[in-house]
Amino acid sequence: MTTTAGTPDRNRPGPEAGYVSTFGDGSPVTLFGHGFSGAIRDTRPFATGVEGTRALVNLGGHGGRPSPGRPWTYQTIADQLADALERTQATRALGVSMSAGGLARLITSRHPAATGLEKVAFVLPASFDGFPDHIAARNTEHLALMRGLLNAGDREGLYDALLAAEPDDLTVHRPVQDWVRQKVDALFDTDMSDGVGLAGEFAVDCPAAAAEFTGDVLVLTHEDDPAHPVEMAQRYAEAFPAAELIVLPAGSILWKGRSEVRRILTGFFNDQGTSAA
């Protein structure tokens, strides 16, 4: 795909590029995977300042890449991330939400594509090997609401539901409203809706295998996010032996604390440390 000026649109790479865009050059190579309803445009802020080559991938159903078909599981996501790792020869990776689970699946299934990973950042992980009862109940309710609104063709109802999931003090801001509107449009107008059920899936089948991973691990989340409970991030930090868990105030990762998130991620990937400034 090209822009109107005739140059490639780096937010929407095509199949010839493996749906991957690269920025920077040299070693190390770091792969960045987005969350559900995200895309390369959403992971670019996480890549800012990271040394070497940054490889950003659009997964199926996102950024113009066709859905792999229903149902999506974390193995579906892991397979696409494995292809991107092999294509780019990345030795470091960052996964947001859905991609965090996909990376965890790759590592714990001992996939060859994950054996060369030296550093992994799990950002806003939403699933590991199970859910506490209150999270499982919330996921079931959320999925039923999403499917009901999609089946009814209720765009405004879905917009209101997704906007209500954001921190109250952010919902009045136009960029947040526009971001939610883009998600609604994608769910109705593309095949991204094939993956709605992923919110109820477990990311890994063999959690004990996480203890075998020898690379450095950063688990980054924020408080009061019902779609990404802190309990899930804690589970990642417990499972991976060399993991550091950082929990930021509500709304930090996507909106309020971008400079702090950038400092933490560049510190981790550029070997500068992640301790508070």
JOJO-V663169 format. One record per residue. N is the residue number from 1. OMEGA is omega in whole degrees, -180 to 180 (NA if undefined). NEAR is the number of other C-alpha atoms within 10 Angstrom. Layout:
N_OMEGA_NEAR, N_OMEGA_NEAR
This chain:
1_-179_14, 2_174_12, 3_180_10, 4_179_8, 5_178_7, 6_178_8, 7_-178_9, 8_175_14, 9_-173_14, 10_174_18, 11_-177_20, 12_179_22, 13_-176_23, 14_-178_19, 15_180_11, 16_178_7, 17_-176_12, 18_-178_17, 19_-179_23, 20_170_25, 21_179_21, 22_179_17, 23_-177_15, 24_-180_13, 25_176_12, 26_-180_10, 27_-5_12, 28_175_16, 29_-179_23, 30_178_26, 31_179_25, 32_178_29, 33_-174_33, 34_176_26, 35_179_23, 36_-176_20, 37_175_21, 38_180_22, 39_-179_23, 40_-178_25, 41_-178_15, 42_179_17, 43_180_20, 44_177_17, 45_179_14, 46_-177_24, 47_-176_22, 48_176_14, 49_179_16, 50_-175_20, 51_177_18, 52_-179_16, 53_176_19, 54_179_28, 55_-176_26, 56_-174_30, 57_167_29, 58_178_30, 59_-176_30, 60_-177_22, 61_-176_23, 62_173_24, 63_179_22, 64_177_19, 65_-177_20, 66_174_15, 67_176_18, 68_-179_17, 69_-179_14, 70_-12_13, 71_171_12, 72_170_19, 73_177_19, 74_173_25, 75_175_18, 76_-179_19, 77_-179_24, 78_-179_26, 79_179_17, 80_177_21, 81_177_26, 82_178_18, 83_-179_13, 84_178_25, 85_-179_24, 86_-180_14, 87_-174_14, 88_-175_20, 89_180_17, 90_175_23, 91_179_21, 92_-177_22, 93_173_27, 94_177_27, 95_177_25, 96_173_26, 97_180_24, 98_-179_27, 99_174_29, 100_177_32, 101_178_31, 102_177_30, 103_177_30, 104_178_29, 105_179_29, 106_-176_24, 107_-175_23, 108_174_21, 109_178_18, 110_179_16, 111_-179_13, 112_-179_12, 113_-178_21, 114_-174_25, 115_-179_14, 116_-177_14, 117_-179_20, 118_180_16, 119_178_18, 120_174_25, 121_174_24, 122_-176_28, 123_-179_28, 124_179_28, 125_-175_31, 126_-176_29, 127_172_29, 128_-177_24, 129_179_17, 130_-179_17, 131_167_18, 132_-174_9, 133_-176_9, 134_178_8, 135_177_18, 136_180_14, 137_179_13, 138_180_14, 139_179_20, 140_179_14, 141_-179_11, 142_-180_19, 143_179_17, 144_179_13, 145_-179_15, 146_-178_21, 147_179_15, 148_-180_14, 149_177_17, 150_-180_17, 151_180_10, 152_-177_10, 153_-174_12, 154_-179_14, 155_-176_16, 156_177_12, 157_178_17, 158_177_24, 159_-179_18, 160_-179_14, 161_-179_16, 162_178_17, 163_-179_20, 164_179_13, 165_178_13, 166_179_19, 167_-175_14, 168_-176_10, 169_179_8, 170_-172_16, 171_180_15, 172_-175_11, 173_-176_9, 174_179_10, 175_178_12, 176_179_16, 177_180_18, 178_179_12, 179_178_12, 180_179_22, 181_177_19, 182_178_14, 183_180_19, 184_-180_22, 185_180_13, 186_-180_18, 187_-180_22, 188_-168_16, 189_179_10, 190_179_16, 191_177_19, 192_-179_24, 193_175_22, 194_-173_17, 195_-176_21, 196_-177_18, 197_-178_19, 198_-178_20, 199_180_22, 200_-176_20, 201_172_18, 202_-177_18, 203_-173_30, 204_176_24, 205_-174_14, 206_-175_15, 207_-178_20, 208_-179_12, 209_177_17, 210_-179_20, 211_-180_13, 212_-176_13, 213_-175_19, 214_-180_14, 215_176_17, 216_-177_18, 217_172_23, 218_175_25, 219_-174_24, 220_179_24, 221_175_31, 222_-174_21, 223_169_16, 224_177_16, 225_-175_17, 226_178_13, 227_-178_18, 228_-174_19, 229_178_19, 230_179_22, 231_179_17, 232_178_22, 233_178_25, 234_179_19, 235_176_18, 236_-177_26, 237_178_20, 238_-173_15, 239_-177_17, 240_-170_23, 241_-177_16, 242_-175_15, 243_170_19, 244_179_18, 245_175_18, 246_179_19, 247_-179_16, 248_177_17, 249_-177_13, 250_176_17, 251_-172_20, 252_-165_17, 253_-179_22, 254_-169_15, 255_-166_13, 256_-170_13, 257_-174_16, 258_180_15, 259_178_13, 260_176_16, 261_179_20, 262_179_18, 263_-179_21, 264_-176_22, 265_178_25, 266_176_20, 267_-179_16, 268_-175_21, 269_-180_26, 270_176_15, 271_180_10, 272_-179_12, 273_-176_13, 274_-177_19, 275_-176_10, 276_-180_8, 277_NA_6
